[in-house]
Structure formats: structure tokens, C-alpha cells
């Protein structure tokens, strides 16, 4: 999903304006990394359209890989994150797992209907 900020952003290719208005890559932070993995999972679950084609594709194996990566990070960083990072990772992981389950259920229902 594109945020209101990104819709009005003059930059392209994932860049954001800095304090001088120059288009730069966003700062590398743990939270940005987690958001990137979340975006990847959502893309592979068909929640985000391909920006080039506008198509929404589903690839459960790639979605599962992104989810497993988030789960691995949660396990390996336990006790090393600040409260906001820990909460964000926990919430994103829960949300994307629920989305995965829903996509699987929807596909199973669609197969039964056919």
C-alpha cells in the first residue's frame, strides 16, 4: 500500500527527499529493513500490485520465505531490540501470517468452487 506521503513524493525508485529536498535512499534502520521484508511478503501475497504491470500476483513460496525471514529475525534479535522495534516486528509478523492463512483459505475455497 502506498502511503499519502509516498503518493505526493517527487522522488522515484524508493528514494525519499532529505532535508534539502534532494532525492536520496532512506536511512538504513532495523525498522526500515523489517518494513522492506513486510512489503515483500505483501507483494507475494497479492496485496500489492507490480508497479510495472499493475498485476497482483501470488507466490506462496516467496511469501513464506519472507515470513520465515521475519520469524528468524524475531528469534535471533530477542532481547536486543528496543520496545518500538520489538512491537513493530511482533505486529508485522502476526499480520503477515494472518494474511498468508487467509490467502491459502481463499485459494482452497476457489478450488472447491471450480
C-alpha positions as CSV (number, residue, x, y, z in Angstrom):
1,X,0.0,0.0,0.0
2,X,1.3,3.5,-0.9
3,X,1.3,6.0,1.9
4,X,-0.1,9.5,1.4
5,X,3.5,10.7,1.8
6,X,4.7,8.5,-1.0
7,X,1.9,9.5,-3.3
8,X,3.0,13.1,-3.2
9,X,6.7,12.3,-3.2
10,X,8.6,13.8,-6.2
11,X,11.2,11.0,-5.9
12,X,11.1,7.7,-7.6
13,X,12.7,4.2,-7.2
14,X,12.2,4.1,-3.4
15,X,14.0,7.3,-2.8
16,X,12.8,10.0,-0.4
17,X,13.6,13.7,-0.1
18,X,16.1,14.7,2.5
19,X,16.0,18.0,4.5
20,X,17.4,19.8,1.4
21,X,14.9,18.4,-1.0
22,X,17.4,16.0,-2.7
23,X,16.1,12.5,-3.5
24,X,18.1,10.0,-1.5
25,X,17.8,6.4,-0.4
26,X,16.1,6.2,3.0
27,X,18.3,5.7,6.1
28,X,19.1,2.0,6.8
29,X,17.5,1.1,10.0
30,X,16.2,-2.1,11.6
31,X,12.6,-0.8,11.2
32,X,13.1,0.0,7.6
33,X,14.6,-3.4,7.0
34,X,11.5,-5.1,8.7
35,X,9.2,-2.9,6.6
36,X,11.0,-4.0,3.4
37,X,10.5,-7.6,4.3
38,X,6.9,-7.0,5.1
39,X,6.4,-5.2,1.7
40,X,8.0,-8.2,0.0
41,X,5.6,-10.6,1.8
42,X,2.6,-8.5,1.0
43,X,3.7,-8.3,-2.7
44,X,4.0,-12.1,-2.9
45,X,0.6,-12.5,-1.2
46,X,-1.0,-10.3,-3.9
47,X,-1.7,-7.4,-1.6
48,X,0.5,-5.0,-3.6
49,X,0.4,-4.8,-7.4
50,X,3.5,-5.0,-9.5
51,X,4.3,-1.3,-10.2
52,X,5.4,-2.1,-13.8
53,X,2.4,-4.1,-14.8
54,X,-0.3,-3.3,-12.2
55,X,-0.9,-7.0,-11.8
56,X,-1.3,-8.6,-8.4
57,X,0.4,-12.0,-8.3
58,X,0.5,-14.6,-5.6
59,X,3.6,-16.7,-4.9
60,X,3.1,-18.5,-1.6
61,X,6.7,-19.9,-1.5
62,X,8.2,-16.5,-1.8
63,X,5.7,-15.1,0.7
64,X,6.6,-17.9,3.1
65,X,10.3,-17.2,2.7
66,X,9.8,-13.5,3.7
67,X,7.6,-14.6,6.7
68,X,10.3,-17.1,7.7
69,X,12.9,-14.4,7.5
70,X,10.9,-12.2,9.7
71,X,10.4,-15.0,12.2
72,X,14.1,-15.8,12.2
73,X,14.9,-12.1,12.9
74,X,12.5,-12.1,15.8
75,X,14.1,-15.1,17.3
76,X,17.7,-14.0,16.7
77,X,17.2,-10.4,18.0
78,X,15.2,-11.4,21.1
79,X,16.5,-9.2,23.9
80,X,18.4,-6.9,21.6
81,X,15.7,-4.6,20.2
82,X,14.2,-1.5,21.8
83,X,10.5,-1.6,22.7
84,X,9.3,0.0,19.4
85,X,11.3,-2.3,17.2
86,X,10.1,-5.4,19.2
87,X,6.5,-4.3,19.0
88,X,6.7,-3.5,15.3
89,X,8.3,-6.8,14.4
90,X,5.8,-8.7,16.5
91,X,2.8,-6.9,15.0
92,X,4.1,-7.2,11.4
93,X,4.8,-10.9,11.8
94,X,1.4,-11.6,13.2
95,X,-0.3,-9.6,10.5
96,X,1.5,-11.1,7.6
97,X,1.0,-14.7,9.0
98,X,-2.8,-14.0,9.2
99,X,-2.7,-12.6,5.6
100,X,-0.9,-15.8,4.5
101,X,-3.5,-18.0,6.1
102,X,-6.3,-16.0,4.5
103,X,-4.8,-16.3,1.0
104,X,-4.4,-20.1,1.5
105,X,-8.0,-20.4,2.6
106,X,-9.3,-18.3,-0.3
107,X,-7.3,-20.4,-2.8
108,X,-8.7,-23.6,-1.2
109,X,-12.3,-22.2,-1.4
110,X,-11.8,-21.2,-5.0
111,X,-10.6,-24.7,-5.9
112,X,-13.6,-26.2,-4.3
113,X,-15.9,-23.9,-6.2
114,X,-14.4,-24.8,-9.6
